[in-house]
Amino acid sequence: MADDQHYDVIVIGTGAGGGTLAHRLAPTGKRILILERGDYLPRERDNWESTAVFVKGKYRAPEFWYDKHGNAFPPEVNYYVGGNTKFYGAALFRLRPEDFGELRHHDGISPAWPIRYEDLEPYYTQAEQLYLVHGRHGEDPTEGPAGGQYPYPPVEHEPRIQQLSDDLERKGLNPFHLPIGVNLTQDENGRATHDSVCIRCDRVDGFPCLIGAKSDAQVICVDPALTYDNVTMVTGANVRRLETDPTGRTVTSVVAELGDGSTEGFSADIVVVACGAVNSAALLLRSANDKHPGGLANSSDVVGRHYMRHNNLALMAVSKEPNPTKFQKTLALNDWYLGADDWDFPLGGIQMLGKSDADQIHGEAPRWAGAVAPDMPFEMLAHHAVDFWLCGEDLPLADSRVTLDRNGDIHLALDEKNNIAGLERLQHKLKGMLGHLGMHEHHLLPHSIYLHKGMPIGATAHQAGTVRFGTDPGSSALDVDCKAHDLDNLYVVDTSFFPSIGAVNPSLTAIANALRVGDHIAARLR
């Protein structure tokens, strides 16, 4: 593909950051080129097959990264239009106001952001509108003020989860409806109406949606953006490096390997990187030149550093009563998000996972040997499973970082014990409540199929923090508008910009920030 056209904006990546930014800029009439490493995800029955998606990892990128010891591992990344949102659970939480300030944790300090919750709040509201978020502001006592109610009422609990919510309330806790992005219309009983796109199935969490009912970046942003004549997308475009002018202040060429094996350079007034926290850092490091010997935007030596991915636990409890729930991802609990009566530091949050099925449980079988009652076959276990996701904050350590070796391969160093005491206490609190929640008290099983087969370093779904923003060019790579301090026309809008990660899913914050940066870029283009 020969491309001699000069664009106003090139956006590299189509996930929560890049896809949303392209959507925001599409109505400006400016010439926008979207470059996506992958293609559209194939629509096929395997989209909804547990064995294909979870056990065999059919849609994961066929590549390996290396840990700090040089051991290869397959990362939990997907290269398709829509990025990792094709497979996310669409849980779209705001960070808490406290997350934007300095927070003291057991193992250290979670740093303050250069913007406040109030600066991002209008964009959170817009993001919730755009991504069709169902929820109810005011139920979660830890959330910040909202400029408007969610655009859609919460996804109603099915009976077993409603019982769980009632039992938690009886313990004096504050369960709330999990905010989730789905194109769902419910009747008075909470069932999908005949004209609803979403059918309230059990395939929302970790699966791509065959019917386009999940609010992923492809469905919500990329496809609508491409209806504008001024927006073009090239798929199969793996961007390898960014080249600058002799001064080093301006990106002049975006060099990509195309699907046919050829290499092509593209140029634009403004270049936006949104490849995911690991790959965005890798692209900037790969683009080192005489003016930027440590990599683009890296005079501060922070690019690739401060990698975060949350401290997560996926756990499966066993209900005494059957749990016939289909759409289980409707409840969350943040009572211990910032601390507890017996602990002065943040613990994190609890939310429901998608419902386990027998195929997923069979995939776990070798790791569970001897951990479950021999008189309970896997099919019965699946019918009684109640699945939880525990999320705690990990801290942005300088030595948790992305680097490249001489072959250009990605190495990811990670302290897997970083600030895990809070998460362990959160697990202990959940385990201590099981008897009061209608569960077997001794069955809280590690559901590692959601955590990359129990390999914490491979669980990169919540990756963030490798190209942090800030006001000081000596300790950050980007300014408060997510423009590189060192360059005049380079922006980064995925979760790389996070100085800290909080303990909620990062997607909505990436979306809201992309809308904020989109407004800044649109004003600049004017």
C-alpha positions as CSV (number, residue, x, y, z in Angstrom):
1,M,0.0,0.0,0.0
2,A,1.6,3.2,-1.1
3,D,0.5,6.1,1.0
4,D,1.8,9.6,0.2
5,Q,-1.0,11.4,1.9
6,H,-0.2,13.6,4.9
7,Y,-2.8,13.3,7.7
8,D,-3.8,15.7,10.4
9,V,-3.7,13.0,13.1
10,I,-2.5,9.4,13.2
11,V,-3.8,7.2,16.0
12,I,-1.9,4.0,16.6
13,G,-4.2,1.5,18.3
14,T,-7.9,1.0,18.6
15,G,-8.6,0.1,22.2
16,A,-10.2,2.1,25.0
17,G,-7.8,5.0,24.5
18,G,-7.1,5.0,20.7
19,G,-10.5,4.0,19.6
20,T,-12.2,6.5,21.8
21,L,-9.9,9.3,20.7
22,A,-10.6,8.6,17.0
23,H,-14.3,8.7,17.7
24,R,-13.9,12.1,19.5
25,L,-11.9,13.6,16.6
26,A,-14.0,12.1,13.7
27,P,-16.5,15.0,13.6
28,T,-13.8,17.6,13.3
29,G,-13.4,17.0,9.6
30,K,-9.7,16.6,9.9
31,R,-7.9,13.8,8.1
32,I,-7.4,11.0,10.6
33,L,-5.6,7.7,10.0
34,I,-6.0,4.8,12.4
35,L,-3.3,2.2,12.4
36,E,-4.2,-1.2,13.9
37,R,-1.8,-4.0,14.4
38,G,-4.5,-6.7,14.1
39,D,-7.6,-7.3,12.0
40,Y,-11.2,-7.6,12.9
41,L,-11.9,-10.5,15.3
42,P,-13.4,-13.4,13.3
43,R,-17.0,-13.9,14.2
44,E,-17.4,-17.6,14.8
45,R,-18.9,-20.1,17.3
46,D,-15.5,-20.3,19.1
47,N,-16.0,-16.7,20.3
48,W,-18.4,-18.2,22.9
49,E,-16.6,-21.5,23.6
50,S,-14.8,-21.7,27.0
51,T,-12.3,-24.2,25.8
52,A,-11.3,-22.1,22.8
53,V,-11.1,-18.8,24.7
54,F,-9.8,-19.8,28.1
55,V,-8.2,-23.2,27.9
56,K,-6.6,-23.0,24.5
57,G,-6.2,-19.2,24.3
58,K,-7.2,-19.3,20.7
59,Y,-7.4,-15.5,20.3
60,R,-4.4,-14.5,22.3
61,A,-1.5,-13.0,20.5
62,P,0.9,-15.8,19.3
63,E,3.9,-14.1,20.9
64,F,6.1,-14.4,23.9
65,W,7.6,-11.9,26.2
66,Y,10.3,-12.5,28.8
67,D,10.4,-12.1,32.6
68,K,13.3,-10.6,34.6
69,H,15.0,-14.1,34.6
70,G,14.8,-14.4,30.8
71,N,12.0,-17.0,31.0
72,A,9.5,-16.8,28.1
73,F,5.7,-16.4,28.9
74,P,2.7,-15.7,26.7
75,P,1.1,-12.4,27.6
76,E,-2.6,-11.9,28.0
77,V,-2.9,-9.6,25.0
78,N,-5.2,-9.6,21.9
79,Y,-4.4,-7.7,18.7
80,Y,-7.8,-7.0,17.1
81,V,-9.8,-3.9,16.2
82,G,-11.0,-2.8,19.6
83,G,-7.9,-4.0,21.3
84,N,-8.2,-5.7,24.7
85,T,-11.8,-4.3,25.1
86,K,-12.9,-7.1,22.8
87,F,-12.3,-9.5,25.7
88,Y,-12.8,-7.3,28.7
89,G,-15.7,-7.7,31.2
90,A,-16.9,-4.2,30.4
91,A,-16.8,-3.3,34.1
92,L,-16.6,0.5,33.8
93,F,-15.7,2.0,37.2
94,R,-14.5,5.5,38.0
95,L,-11.4,5.9,40.2
96,R,-12.3,7.2,43.6
97,P,-11.5,10.9,44.3
98,E,-8.9,9.7,46.9
99,D,-7.1,7.8,44.1
100,F,-6.1,11.1,42.5
101,G,-4.3,12.2,45.7
102,E,-1.4,10.6,47.5
103,L,-2.5,7.4,49.3
104,R,-0.5,5.6,51.9
105,H,-0.4,1.8,51.5
106,H,1.1,-0.9,53.6
107,D,4.2,-1.1,51.3
108,G,4.5,2.5,50.3
109,I,3.0,5.5,48.7
110,S,0.6,5.6,45.7
111,P,1.5,9.0,44.2
112,A,-0.9,11.8,43.4
113,W,-2.0,12.6,39.9
114,P,-1.3,16.0,38.3
115,I,-5.1,16.4,37.8
116,R,-7.9,16.0,40.3
117,Y,-11.1,13.9,40.2
118,E,-13.0,17.1,39.5
119,D,-11.0,17.7,36.3
120,L,-11.9,14.3,34.9
121,E,-15.5,14.1,36.3
122,P,-17.2,15.7,33.3
123,Y,-15.4,13.2,31.0
124,Y,-16.3,10.3,33.2
125,T,-20.0,11.3,32.7
126,Q,-19.5,11.6,29.0
127,A,-17.7,8.2,28.9
128,E,-20.5,6.5,30.7
129,Q,-23.0,8.0,28.2
130,L,-20.9,6.9,25.2
131,Y,-20.2,3.4,26.4
132,L,-23.8,2.7,27.5
133,V,-23.0,2.1,31.1
134,H,-25.7,0.6,33.2
135,G,-25.5,1.4,36.9
136,R,-26.8,3.6,39.7
137,H,-24.7,6.4,41.2
138,G,-25.3,6.8,44.9
139,E,-25.2,3.2,45.9
140,D,-21.5,2.9,46.5
141,P,-20.5,5.1,49.5
142,T,-16.8,5.3,48.3
143,E,-17.6,6.8,44.8
144,G,-17.1,10.4,44.1
145,P,-19.8,12.9,43.0
146,A,-21.3,12.4,39.6
147,G,-22.4,15.2,37.2
148,G,-25.2,13.0,36.0
149,Q,-26.9,9.6,36.6
150,Y,-25.8,6.6,34.6
151,P,-27.6,6.7,31.2
152,Y,-29.2,3.3,31.8
153,P,-30.5,1.6,35.0
154,P,-28.4,-1.2,36.5
155,V,-28.4,-4.7,35.1
156,E,-30.8,-6.4,37.6
157,H,-29.4,-9.2,39.8
158,E,-30.6,-12.7,39.1
159,P,-32.1,-14.4,42.2
160,R,-29.0,-16.0,43.6
161,I,-27.0,-12.8,43.3
162,Q,-29.9,-10.8,44.7
163,Q,-29.8,-13.2,47.7
164,L,-26.0,-12.5,48.0
165,S,-26.6,-8.8,47.9
166,D,-29.3,-9.1,50.6
167,D,-27.0,-11.2,52.8
168,L,-24.2,-8.7,52.5
169,E,-26.6,-5.9,53.5
170,R,-27.6,-7.9,56.5
171,K,-24.0,-7.9,57.6
172,G,-24.0,-4.1,57.5
173,L,-22.2,-3.8,54.2
174,N,-22.9,-1.7,51.1
175,P,-23.1,-4.0,48.0
176,F,-24.0,-2.1,44.8
177,H,-24.8,-2.7,41.2
178,L,-21.6,-3.1,39.2
179,P,-21.4,-0.5,36.4
180,I,-21.2,-2.4,33.1
181,G,-21.2,-1.4,29.5
182,V,-23.8,-3.5,27.6
183,N,-26.4,-2.7,25.0
184,L,-29.3,-4.1,27.1
185,T,-32.9,-3.2,27.4
186,Q,-34.7,-5.0,30.3
187,D,-38.3,-5.6,31.1
188,E,-39.9,-5.1,34.5
189,N,-38.5,-8.5,35.6
190,G,-34.9,-7.7,34.5
191,R,-35.1,-9.9,31.4
192,A,-33.8,-8.8,28.0
193,T,-36.7,-7.5,25.9
194,H,-37.4,-8.9,22.5
195,D,-35.6,-5.9,20.9
196,S,-32.6,-5.8,23.2
197,V,-29.2,-6.4,21.5
198,C,-27.8,-7.9,24.7
199,I,-29.5,-11.2,25.6
200,R,-28.1,-11.4,29.2
201,C,-26.0,-14.5,28.5
202,D,-23.1,-16.0,30.5
203,R,-20.5,-15.0,27.9
204,V,-19.8,-11.4,28.8
205,D,-16.6,-11.7,30.9
206,G,-13.5,-12.7,29.0
207,F,-15.3,-13.6,25.8
208,P,-15.8,-11.4,22.7
209,C,-19.5,-10.7,22.0
210,L,-20.7,-12.4,18.9
211,I,-23.7,-10.1,18.6
212,G,-22.0,-6.8,19.3
213,A,-23.9,-6.2,22.5
214,K,-20.8,-5.5,24.7
215,S,-19.6,-1.9,24.8
216,D,-16.1,-2.5,23.3
217,A,-14.1,0.1,21.5
218,Q,-14.7,-1.4,18.0
219,V,-18.5,-1.4,18.3
220,I,-18.9,1.9,20.2
221,C,-16.1,4.0,18.7
222,V,-14.1,2.7,15.8
223,D,-17.0,1.5,13.5
224,P,-19.0,4.8,14.0
225,A,-15.8,6.8,13.4
226,L,-15.2,5.0,10.1
227,T,-18.6,6.3,8.8
228,Y,-16.9,9.7,8.4
229,D,-15.2,10.3,5.0
230,N,-12.2,11.9,6.7
231,V,-11.4,8.8,8.8
232,T,-9.4,5.9,7.4
233,M,-8.1,2.7,9.0
234,V,-5.4,0.4,8.0
235,T,-5.4,-3.0,9.7
236,G,-2.5,-5.4,9.8
237,A,-0.2,-2.3,10.4
238,N,2.3,-3.2,13.1
239,V,4.0,0.1,13.9
240,R,7.7,-0.6,14.5
241,R,9.2,2.9,15.1
242,L,8.6,6.6,15.0
243,E,11.1,8.8,13.2
244,T,11.8,12.5,14.0
245,D,13.1,15.5,12.2
246,P,16.8,16.5,12.7
247,T,15.9,18.6,15.8
248,G,14.2,15.6,17.5
249,R,11.2,17.8,18.4
250,T,8.7,16.5,15.8
251,V,7.7,13.0,14.8
252,T,7.8,13.0,11.0
253,S,7.1,9.4,10.1
254,V,5.2,6.4,11.5
255,V,6.9,3.3,10.1
256,A,4.7,0.2,10.0
257,E,5.1,-3.4,8.7
258,L,2.0,-4.2,6.7
259,G,0.2,-7.5,6.3
260,D,1.8,-8.2,3.0
261,G,5.3,-8.0,4.5
262,S,6.1,-4.5,3.1
263,T,7.1,-1.5,5.2
264,E,5.3,1.8,4.9
265,G,5.9,5.3,6.4
266,F,2.9,7.5,7.3
267,S,3.1,11.2,8.3
268,A,0.8,13.5,10.3
269,D,0.8,16.8,12.1
270,I,0.0,15.0,15.3
271,V,0.8,11.4,16.2
272,V,-1.0,9.5,19.0
273,V,0.3,6.3,20.5
274,A,-2.3,4.0,22.1
275,C,-0.8,0.4,21.8
276,G,-1.3,-0.6,25.5
277,A,1.1,0.2,28.3
278,V,3.7,-2.4,27.4
279,N,3.7,-2.0,23.7
280,S,3.5,1.8,23.8
281,A,6.6,1.8,26.0
282,A,8.3,-0.7,23.7
283,L,7.5,1.5,20.6
284,L,9.0,4.6,22.2
285,L,12.1,2.7,23.3
286,R,12.5,1.1,19.9
287,S,12.4,4.6,18.3
288,A,15.6,5.8,20.0
289,N,17.8,8.0,17.8
290,D,20.7,10.5,18.1
291,K,18.5,13.1,19.7
292,H,16.7,10.6,21.9
293,P,19.3,7.9,22.8
294,G,17.1,6.5,25.5
295,G,14.0,6.3,23.4
296,L,11.4,8.9,22.4
297,A,9.9,11.0,25.2
298,N,12.4,9.5,27.6
299,S,14.8,12.2,28.8
300,S,13.4,11.5,32.3
301,D,14.2,7.8,32.0
302,V,10.7,6.9,33.1
303,V,9.5,5.3,29.8
304,G,8.9,1.6,30.5
305,R,9.1,2.1,34.3
306,H,6.4,2.1,36.9
307,Y,4.5,-0.8,35.3
308,M,1.3,-1.8,37.1
309,R,-1.3,-4.5,36.5
310,H,-3.3,-4.6,39.8
311,N,-3.0,-7.3,42.5
312,N,-5.9,-9.6,41.4
313,L,-7.4,-12.8,42.7
314,A,-10.1,-14.7,40.9
315,L,-11.8,-17.0,43.3
316,M,-14.7,-19.5,43.1
317,A,-16.9,-20.2,46.1
318,V,-19.4,-23.1,46.2
319,S,-23.0,-22.2,47.0
320,K,-25.0,-24.5,49.2
321,E,-28.0,-23.8,46.9
322,P,-27.6,-24.1,43.1
323,N,-26.6,-21.0,41.3
324,P,-28.4,-21.0,37.9
325,T,-27.3,-17.4,37.2
326,K,-26.4,-16.6,33.6
327,F,-25.4,-12.9,33.8
328,Q,-23.5,-13.0,37.1
329,K,-21.4,-9.8,36.7
330,T,-23.9,-7.4,38.4
331,L,-22.6,-6.9,42.0
332,A,-19.6,-5.2,43.6
333,L,-18.5,-4.3,47.1
334,N,-16.1,-1.5,48.0
335,D,-16.5,-1.2,51.8
336,W,-12.8,-1.9,52.4
337,Y,-11.5,0.0,49.4
338,L,-9.7,2.6,51.5
339,G,-9.3,0.7,54.7
340,A,-11.0,-1.3,57.5
341,D,-11.6,-1.2,61.2
342,D,-8.7,-3.5,61.7
343,W,-6.4,-2.2,59.0
344,D,-5.3,1.4,58.3
345,F,-4.4,0.8,54.7
346,P,-6.5,0.2,51.5
347,L,-7.6,-3.3,50.8
348,G,-9.3,-3.0,47.5
349,G,-12.7,-4.1,46.0
350,I,-14.7,-7.2,45.4
351,Q,-16.8,-7.8,42.3
352,M,-18.5,-10.6,40.5
353,L,-16.9,-12.5,37.7
354,G,-18.7,-14.1,34.7
355,K,-20.3,-17.4,35.6
356,S,-18.0,-20.5,35.6
357,D,-19.0,-23.4,33.4
358,A,-18.0,-27.0,33.4
359,D,-15.4,-26.5,30.6
360,Q,-13.6,-23.8,32.6
361,I,-13.7,-26.0,35.8
362,H,-12.3,-28.9,33.8
363,G,-9.5,-26.6,32.7
364,E,-8.7,-25.9,36.3
365,A,-8.9,-29.6,37.4
366,P,-5.1,-30.3,37.6
367,R,-4.6,-27.3,40.0
368,W,-7.6,-28.2,42.1
369,A,-6.7,-31.9,42.7
370,G,-7.6,-32.7,46.3
371,A,-9.1,-29.3,46.9
372,V,-12.7,-30.2,46.3
373,A,-15.0,-32.8,47.7
374,P,-14.7,-36.0,45.8
375,D,-18.4,-36.5,45.9
376,M,-19.0,-33.3,43.9
377,P,-18.4,-33.9,40.1
378,F,-17.3,-30.9,38.1
379,E,-20.7,-30.4,36.4
380,M,-22.3,-30.1,39.8
381,L,-19.5,-27.8,41.0
382,A,-20.2,-25.5,38.0
383,H,-23.9,-25.5,38.9
384,H,-23.0,-24.3,42.4
385,A,-20.2,-22.0,41.6
386,V,-20.2,-18.3,42.6
387,D,-17.3,-16.4,41.1
388,F,-15.5,-13.4,42.6
389,W,-12.8,-11.0,41.5
390,L,-10.7,-9.3,44.1
391,C,-8.8,-6.3,43.0
392,G,-6.1,-4.5,45.0
393,E,-3.7,-1.7,44.1
394,D,-0.1,-2.5,43.2
395,L,2.4,0.4,43.5
396,P,4.3,2.0,40.6
397,L,7.9,0.8,41.3
398,A,10.7,2.1,39.1
399,D,12.1,-1.4,38.7
400,S,8.8,-2.9,37.5
401,R,9.5,-2.1,33.9
402,V,9.4,-2.8,30.2
403,T,12.8,-3.1,28.5
404,L,14.0,-4.4,25.1
405,D,16.8,-6.8,24.4
406,R,19.2,-6.5,21.5
407,N,16.8,-8.5,19.3
408,G,14.0,-6.1,20.1
409,D,12.1,-8.7,22.3
410,I,10.1,-7.4,25.2
411,H,11.2,-8.1,28.7
412,L,8.9,-7.3,31.6
413,A,10.3,-7.1,35.2
414,L,7.7,-7.3,37.9
415,D,7.7,-7.6,41.7
416,E,4.8,-10.0,42.2
417,K,4.8,-9.4,46.0
418,N,4.3,-5.7,45.6
419,N,1.8,-4.4,48.2
420,I,-0.2,-7.7,48.4
421,A,-1.0,-7.5,52.2
422,G,-4.2,-5.6,51.5
423,L,-5.4,-8.1,49.0
424,E,-4.6,-11.0,51.3
425,R,-6.7,-9.3,54.0
426,L,-9.5,-8.8,51.5
427,Q,-9.5,-12.5,50.7
428,H,-9.6,-13.3,54.4
429,K,-12.6,-11.1,54.8
430,L,-14.5,-12.7,52.0
431,K,-13.6,-16.2,53.2
432,G,-14.8,-15.3,56.7
433,M,-18.2,-14.3,55.3
434,L,-18.9,-17.4,53.2
435,G,-20.9,-19.1,55.9
436,H,-23.1,-16.1,56.2
437,L,-23.5,-15.9,52.4
438,G,-24.9,-19.4,51.9
439,M,-21.6,-20.8,50.7
440,H,-19.5,-23.8,51.8
441,E,-17.0,-22.2,54.2
442,H,-14.0,-24.2,53.2
443,H,-14.3,-23.9,49.4
444,L,-12.7,-20.7,48.1
445,L,-10.8,-22.0,45.1
446,P,-8.2,-20.0,43.0
447,H,-9.9,-19.5,39.7
448,S,-6.6,-19.0,37.8
449,I,-8.1,-19.5,34.3
450,Y,-9.0,-15.8,34.6
451,L,-5.4,-15.0,35.6
452,H,-3.5,-16.6,32.8
453,K,-3.2,-20.1,34.3
454,G,-1.8,-18.9,37.6
455,M,1.1,-17.0,36.0
456,P,0.8,-13.5,37.5
457,I,3.2,-11.9,35.1
458,G,1.2,-13.2,32.2
459,A,-2.0,-11.5,33.5
460,T,-1.5,-8.2,31.6
461,A,-5.2,-7.3,31.1
462,H,-5.0,-4.2,33.5
463,Q,-1.5,-3.1,32.4
464,A,-0.8,0.6,33.1
465,G,1.8,3.2,34.0
466,T,4.8,2.9,31.7
467,V,4.6,6.5,30.2
468,R,3.3,8.4,33.1
469,F,2.1,12.0,32.9
470,G,3.0,14.8,35.3
471,T,4.0,18.5,35.6
472,D,7.8,17.8,36.1
473,P,9.7,16.8,32.9
474,G,12.3,15.3,35.1
475,S,10.0,12.7,36.6
476,S,7.4,12.1,33.9
477,A,7.2,11.5,30.2
478,L,4.0,13.4,29.3
479,D,2.5,16.7,30.4
480,V,-1.0,17.0,31.8
481,D,-2.5,16.9,28.2
482,C,-0.7,13.6,27.6
483,K,1.7,15.2,25.1
484,A,5.4,14.2,25.4
485,H,7.5,16.8,27.2
486,D,10.3,16.2,24.7
487,L,8.3,16.4,21.5
488,D,5.8,18.9,20.1
489,N,3.4,16.5,18.3
490,L,3.5,13.2,20.2
491,Y,0.7,12.1,22.5
492,V,0.0,8.9,24.4
493,V,-3.6,8.0,25.4
494,D,-3.8,4.5,26.6
495,T,-3.4,3.5,30.3
496,S,0.4,4.2,30.0
497,F,-0.2,7.7,31.4
498,F,-1.5,6.5,34.8
499,P,0.8,7.5,37.7
500,S,-1.1,5.1,39.9
501,I,-3.8,2.5,39.2
502,G,-6.2,2.5,42.1
503,A,-8.1,-0.7,42.7
504,V,-10.8,-0.6,40.0
505,N,-10.7,-1.7,36.4
506,P,-8.9,1.0,34.4
507,S,-10.9,1.1,31.2
508,L,-13.3,3.9,32.0
509,T,-10.5,6.2,33.2
510,A,-8.7,5.5,29.9
511,I,-11.9,6.3,28.0
512,A,-12.6,9.5,29.9
513,N,-9.0,10.7,29.5
514,A,-9.1,10.0,25.7
515,L,-12.2,12.2,25.5
516,R,-10.3,14.9,27.5
517,V,-7.2,14.7,25.4
518,G,-9.4,14.6,22.3
519,D,-10.9,17.9,23.1
520,H,-7.4,19.3,23.6
521,I,-6.2,18.0,20.3
522,A,-9.3,19.2,18.5
523,A,-8.7,22.7,19.9
524,R,-5.1,22.5,18.7
525,L,-6.1,21.5,15.2
526,R,-8.4,24.5,15.0
